[in-house]
Amino acid sequence: MRTSAPPPPGPARAAVLAGLGAYVPPRVLTNAELCGGRPVGDEWIRARIGVANRRIADGEATVDLAVRAGRHALTAAGTSRVDAVVLVTTSPDRLVPAGAPEVAARLGLGTVPAFDMASGCSGFPYGLCVASSMITAGSFDRVLLVASDVFTAFLDPRDWLTAAIFGDGAGAVVLRAGEARTPGAFGPFDLGSDGAGADLLEVPGGGTRARKRQLTEPEVEFSPYFRMDGPVVLKQAVVGMCDSVTRAAERAGWRLGDLDLVVAHQANQRILDGLTAELGLAPEQVLSHIEAYGNTGAASVPVLLAQAAAAGTLGPGLRVALTAYGAGLAWGSTTLVWPDVRAVAEGG
């Protein structure tokens, strides 16, 4: 009995970038306002961190920002429907429930699956990997991924130096099912973590560990504010993102010299400068908007992507690497050939 040969495999299924959106609040907080009459002011912050201004949410919550960015991404993608919503944030409006279902409801997306993710400032590449996997597995054809942080809600008002680093914002992308060789298809991901450094960036209050100790040691006070060991994290972030970008590029079959642009987490301009030097790139190849917006947490990469795409800095055919490093410690990178895609950025 003759048996027929199996059909040849079809093109590999991939998640393809279909639209981008961003929203940053209109309230601008300058270095002069932040520092008041302190002798250390604008010039010192610019030199040490690279920030001149940051956007501050004024009465807006994380979901509020996420809805605006998500709506812009849907408009850019030319669609009003998706199969799932993923919200990446380290500043949830509530511990329970997740914010993603509310984002979906307010965007009129019905009863689609929706859930939150938290992976610090590396949340966007982590979210991209999860959303892409949902599509490549064949379970979903279109996913809205939003990264939104109102990080200033967790800053100690007495700690003006840490406050100088951060701002608020939200960025979003719509991913659609497509073929792996299509421009806009996300390449292999590189993700990693090192929990031994968990206490280097943290908000110690509000979790079960702090709650348990408050019950057994009521005399101990727990700070509800963000804290970090800046010098240690700075060094690790440069090495971590450099190594991660290198691995992601290699998995995509690229050399570092093939990269046209790198869009990295906007933590500190010195980190971006160190990453540029370690990768052997020209300064203009590592995009930065930290001077005007500060560190917007998990939102920094998608906000910068949407702004750069809307401005025409990101054009079709460019080879782009995305990378981020943050609390966890956790890091992640991926690559794509930039497609002919629309972006809507509000407040830039």
C-alpha positions in Angstrom: 0.0 0.0 0.0 1.4 3.3 -1.1 1.3 6.1 1.5 1.4 9.8 0.6 4.2 11.9 1.9 3.3 14.5 4.5 2.8 18.0 3.2 5.9 20.3 3.4 5.9 22.5 6.5 4.3 26.0 6.0 5.9 29.2 7.0 6.7 29.5 10.7 4.0 31.4 12.7 5.2 34.5 14.5 3.9 37.6 16.4 4.2 40.7 14.2 4.1 44.3 15.3 0.9 45.9 14.0 0.6 49.2 15.8 2.0 51.3 18.7 0.6 53.8 21.1 2.0 55.9 23.9 0.7 58.3 26.5 2.6 60.5 29.0 0.8 62.9 31.4 0.8 66.6 30.6 2.2 67.7 34.0 5.9 68.5 33.6 8.1 68.5 36.7 11.4 70.3 36.1 14.6 69.8 38.1 14.3 73.4 39.4 10.8 72.6 40.8 12.0 69.3 42.3 15.1 70.7 44.0 13.6 73.9 45.3 16.3 75.9 47.0 18.8 73.0 47.4 22.4 73.8 46.4 22.5 70.6 44.3 20.2 71.1 41.5 19.6 71.0 37.7 23.2 70.8 36.5 24.1 68.0 39.0 21.0 65.9 38.1 21.7 66.4 34.4 25.3 65.3 34.8 24.6 62.3 37.1 21.3 61.0 35.7 20.7 62.8 32.4 17.2 64.0 33.4 16.0 67.6 33.0 12.2 67.0 33.2 9.8 64.2 33.9 6.0 63.8 33.4 3.9 63.2 36.6 0.5 61.7 36.7 -1.8 64.2 38.4 -4.8 62.3 39.6 -4.4 59.6 36.9 -3.9 56.0 37.9 -2.0 53.2 36.2 -5.1 51.9 34.4 -6.0 55.4 33.3 -2.7 55.7 31.5 -2.9 52.2 30.1 -6.3 52.8 28.6 -5.1 55.9 26.7 -1.9 54.1 25.4 -3.9 51.0 24.5 -6.5 53.0 22.6 -3.8 54.7 20.6 -2.2 51.4 19.8 -5.5 50.0 18.5 -6.1 53.1 16.4 -2.6 52.8 15.0 -3.2 49.1 14.1 -6.5 50.0 12.5 -8.5 47.6 14.7 -11.1 47.7 17.5 -10.8 44.1 18.4 -8.1 41.8 20.0 -8.2 38.3 21.4 -6.4 39.1 24.7 -5.0 41.9 26.8 -1.8 41.8 28.8 -0.9 44.6 31.2 2.7 44.9 32.4 3.1 47.1 35.5 5.0 47.4 38.8 2.6 50.0 40.1 -0.8 48.3 40.1 -3.8 50.4 41.2 -4.9 47.5 43.5 -3.3 44.3 44.6 -6.6 42.5 43.7 -8.0 42.5 41.1 -5.7 42.7 38.2 -5.9 45.9 36.1 -6.0 44.3 32.6 -9.7 43.3 32.7 -10.6 46.9 33.5 -8.4 48.1 30.6 -10.1 45.6 28.3 -13.6 46.8 29.5 -12.9 50.5 29.2 -11.5 49.9 25.7 -14.7 48.1 24.7 -13.0 44.8 24.1 -15.6 42.7 25.7 -14.8 39.6 27.8 -11.5 38.7 26.3 -8.9 37.1 28.5 -6.9 39.7 30.3 -4.2 39.5 33.0 -1.3 41.4 34.6 2.4 40.7 34.7 5.1 42.2 36.9 8.8 42.0 36.1 10.1 45.4 37.1 11.6 47.6 34.4 12.3 44.6 32.3 8.5 43.9 32.1 8.1 44.9 28.5 10.4 42.3 26.9 8.9 39.7 29.3 5.5 40.8 28.2 6.5 40.7 24.6 7.7 37.1 25.0 4.5 36.0 26.7 2.2 37.7 24.2 4.3 36.4 21.2 4.1 32.9 22.6 0.3 33.2 22.9 0.2 33.9 19.2 2.9 31.5 18.0 1.1 28.7 19.9 -2.0 29.3 17.7 -4.2 30.2 20.7 -4.7 33.9 19.7 -4.4 35.9 16.5 -4.2 39.4 18.0 -3.0 40.6 21.4 -2.8 44.0 23.0 0.2 44.4 25.3 0.3 47.5 27.5 3.1 48.6 29.8 2.0 51.3 32.3 3.7 52.7 35.4 2.8 55.5 37.8 6.1 54.9 39.6 6.0 58.3 41.3 3.3 57.0 43.6 5.9 54.9 45.3 8.6 57.5 45.8 9.5 58.9 49.1 8.8 62.7 48.9 11.8 63.3 51.2 14.2 61.4 48.9 14.5 64.0 46.1 17.5 62.2 44.5 15.5 59.1 43.7 12.5 61.2 42.7 14.8 62.9 40.2 15.1 59.7 38.2 11.5 58.7 37.7 8.5 59.8 35.6 5.1 58.3 34.7 3.8 56.9 31.3 2.3 54.1 29.3 3.2 52.4 26.0 1.3 49.8 24.1 1.6 47.5 21.1 -0.8 45.4 19.1 0.7 42.1 17.9 -0.9 40.1 15.1 -0.3 36.6 13.8 2.0 36.5 10.8 5.1 34.8 9.3 8.5 34.7 10.9 10.2 36.3 7.9 7.7 39.2 7.8 9.1 42.6 8.8 7.9 43.4 12.3 8.1 39.7 13.5 9.9 39.5 16.8 13.0 37.4 16.7 14.2 35.0 19.4 14.0 36.3 23.0 16.8 36.4 25.6 15.4 36.5 29.1 17.1 36.0 32.5 16.9 36.7 36.2 19.1 36.7 39.3 17.0 36.6 42.5 20.1 37.0 44.6 19.9 40.7 43.9 16.2 41.0 44.8 16.9 43.6 47.5 18.8 45.9 45.2 15.6 47.5 43.9 12.5 47.0 46.0 9.4 48.5 47.6 9.6 46.6 50.9 6.1 47.5 52.2 2.8 46.2 51.0 3.7 42.5 50.5 3.1 39.4 52.6 6.6 39.4 54.0 6.2 42.9 55.5 2.7 42.1 56.6 3.8 39.0 58.5 6.6 40.8 60.2 4.3 43.7 61.2 2.1 41.1 63.0 5.0 39.5 64.8 7.2 42.6 65.3 4.8 45.6 65.5 7.6 47.8 66.7 9.3 47.5 63.3 8.4 50.2 60.7 8.3 49.2 57.0 8.8 51.8 54.3 6.1 51.9 51.6 8.5 53.6 49.3 10.8 52.4 46.5 14.5 52.1 47.3 17.6 51.0 45.4 21.3 50.5 45.5 22.0 52.8 42.5 25.8 52.3 42.0 25.6 48.5 42.1 22.6 48.4 39.8 24.3 50.8 37.3 27.2 48.5 36.8 25.1 45.4 36.5 22.6 47.0 34.1 25.3 47.9 31.6 26.8 44.4 31.6 23.4 42.7 31.8 21.8 44.5 28.8 25.0 44.3 26.7 25.2 40.5 27.2 21.5 40.1 26.6 21.5 42.1 23.4 24.5 40.1 22.2 22.7 36.8 22.8 19.4 38.0 21.2 21.3 39.2 18.1 23.2 35.9 17.8 19.9 34.0 18.0 18.5 36.1 15.2 21.6 35.3 13.1 22.9 38.9 13.4 26.2 40.4 14.4 26.3 43.5 16.6 27.5 45.4 13.6 24.3 44.5 11.8 22.2 46.5 14.3 20.9 49.9 13.2 19.3 50.9 16.4 19.0 49.8 20.0 16.0 50.9 22.1 17.0 50.3 25.8 15.3 50.9 29.1 15.7 54.5 30.1 17.1 54.1 33.5 20.0 56.5 33.5 21.9 58.3 30.7 25.2 56.9 32.1 23.8 53.4 31.7 22.8 54.2 28.1 26.3 55.6 27.4 27.9 52.6 28.9 25.8 50.3 26.9 26.7 52.2 23.7 30.4 51.9 24.4 30.2 48.2 25.3 28.3 47.3 22.2 30.6 49.4 20.0 27.8 51.5 18.6 27.6 55.2 17.7 25.7 57.4 20.2 22.9 58.0 17.7 22.3 54.3 17.5 21.1 54.0 21.1 17.9 56.0 21.3 17.3 58.2 24.4 14.5 60.4 25.7 15.4 60.3 29.3 16.3 64.0 29.4 12.6 64.9 28.9 10.8 62.0 30.5 13.0 60.3 33.0 12.7 56.6 33.9 9.1 55.5 33.3 9.6 52.0 34.5 8.2 49.1 32.4 6.7 51.7 30.0 10.0 53.3 29.0 10.8 51.1 26.0 7.3 51.1 24.4 6.9 54.8 25.0 10.2 55.5 23.3 9.4 53.1 20.5 6.0 54.8 19.8 7.6 58.3 19.9 10.5 57.4 17.7 8.1 55.7 15.2 5.8 58.6 15.1 8.7 61.0 14.5 10.1 58.8 11.7 13.3 57.9 13.5 12.3 54.2 13.2 11.8 53.5 9.5 11.0 50.3 7.6 13.9 47.9 7.1 16.0 49.0 10.1 17.4 46.2 12.3 16.4 47.0 15.9 17.2 45.4 19.2 15.1 46.0 22.3 16.5 45.5 25.8 15.7 46.2 29.4 17.1 45.5 32.9 15.5 46.1 36.3 14.2 44.8 39.6 14.2 41.1 40.2 16.9 41.3 39.1 15.6 40.5 35.6 16.5 41.4 32.1 15.3 40.7 28.5 16.0 41.5 24.9 14.7 40.7 21.4 15.1 41.8 17.9 13.0 42.7 14.8 13.3 44.3 11.4 11.2 47.4 11.7 8.0 47.2 9.6 5.9 49.9 7.9 3.8 50.5 10.9 1.8 53.4 12.4 2.3 54.9 15.9 0.2 57.3 17.9 2.0 59.1 20.7 0.1 61.5 23.0 1.9 64.0 25.2 5.3 63.8 23.6 
